Amino acid sequence: MTTKDEQLFLAHIEKNPINRQILKLAPALGVSDWWLTAGALFQTVWNVMEGKDPRAGIRDYDLFYFDADTSYEAENAVILRARELFKDLGVDVEVRNEARVHLWYEDHFGVPATPFTSTTDAIDHFAAKTCCFAVTSDETGRLAIYAPHGYDGLFARNVVPNPVLAPRDVYEAKTKRWSAEWPSLKVLPWPTEAIVGKPAMTSALAGEQQR
């Protein structure tokens, strides 16, 4: 049984026709533990709430999956299949195997990452709790949602930091762009006592933690 918040969330994200098409097509990609996630979802919600085109400001559509084969060749084969599968959508569908993120994360972001155990584990480590949403579907079209921090912050348009992996500069760069694109957002500052790699709780964040 879905809650009213889940129903509203799904109603919002399905107003973006790209989301609907990805969720319809993605089971044919043949990968395990896959989820449509990140800006495709929370930015669509912001667009709907601000009365914009649901697709406005969304740079790409992240589709994560999890495969124990962490070779570049295996991931690249999936990327090439996805390119063909989604070629008519006219957007960049960014497909990545979250089992191999730790192999390149430090080179890209400057901090090491321990191997993720699942796609949802990877989503738990996004730079902002507001990013931690994901939707998947099966061959019948039945949808499932992952929303570890609930919906209150998203619907209030509060951006809440999640200082468990990504460094402060990543969060601040993202929120700077988001604030320019969606001026109704309220961005909470990165906690001064945050230690990357460990959850950091402050009084301001404690009320947002819903896990």
Secondary structure, DSSP 8 states (H G I E B T S, - for coil): ---HHHHHHHHHHTTSHHHHHHHHHGGGG--SS-EEETHHHHHHHHHHHTTS-TTTT---EEEEE--S---HHHHHHHHHHHHHHTGGG-S-EEEEEGGGGGGTHHHHHSS-----SSHHHHHTTSSBGGG--EEEE-TT--EEEE-TT-SHHHHTTEE-B-TTSS-HHHHHHHHHHHHHH-TT-EE----TT--TTS----HHHHTT---
